């Protein structure tokens, strides 16, 4: 089914998708830089999902978003051949597996903020030039220097496994950022599961029923949680994460509009006896 919308609407939609592609590249560079500190000996194959969680997760979501766009907008229902449907299904399952693996990565990343303990060693300023780094947030680590060692001189925490030190304030920030990542990723998995169920079951058969409005309402609640996460990232001083979260909300607004139009048109065709 092809939704007939204006060129401006379509241009804006695909600009949003393009911006998400740019964000994928940004997160890869960010993950690459931070992994050089937390994995000093190099990132092993088993640790890739933890070191590159953001970029892997975003890339898989981008492919899944484009697949949903194909299913709900680009490809007319009566022109979807069996091989196209099988290809989309296989890619969807693959992306879903990667997204679930990335969700595990977000949970596994909690080892960084939760692995800190109270530092009881020598004056942190004696560590200048050593292997330890100062944790600014989850993705920004600075060499210990004359400025940040002074901040660590009072009360400090250390994660020896990650070669990181942090002040109580920075450690609190690390924990809040990590848990926001986990909540955001978990809610997105639930939303895409509902969307894929709608596509698979062609839920327009239930259009207008109490069940239809019930699960639509539940998605509004889930999107509300994601909006709070986006706002919270902004409050925590993470404008790029907040911007990325906002773009994903806009992108899935387009998918929801595709779904709604698709369901309405299928309901009309079903009422006319054109489809079962």
Secondary structure as GFF3:
##gff-version 3
##sequence-region A 1 276
A	DSSP	alpha_helix	7	38	.	.	.	ID=ss1
A	DSSP	three_ten_helix	45	47	.	.	.	ID=ss2
A	DSSP	alpha_helix	48	51	.	.	.	ID=ss3
A	DSSP	alpha_helix	53	69	.	.	.	ID=ss4
A	DSSP	pi_helix	70	74	.	.	.	ID=ss5
A	DSSP	three_ten_helix	77	79	.	.	.	ID=ss6
A	DSSP	alpha_helix	82	108	.	.	.	ID=ss7
A	DSSP	alpha_helix	110	114	.	.	.	ID=ss8
A	DSSP	beta_strand	117	118	.	.	.	ID=ss9
A	DSSP	three_ten_helix	124	127	.	.	.	ID=ss10
A	DSSP	beta_strand	133	135	.	.	.	ID=ss11
A	DSSP	beta_strand	141	143	.	.	.	ID=ss12
A	DSSP	alpha_helix	148	152	.	.	.	ID=ss13
A	DSSP	beta_strand	156	159	.	.	.	ID=ss14
A	DSSP	three_ten_helix	160	162	.	.	.	ID=ss15
A	DSSP	beta_strand	164	167	.	.	.	ID=ss16
A	DSSP	alpha_helix	168	201	.	.	.	ID=ss17
A	DSSP	three_ten_helix	203	206	.	.	.	ID=ss18
A	DSSP	alpha_helix	210	235	.	.	.	ID=ss19
A	DSSP	alpha_helix	239	271	.	.	.	ID=ss20
###
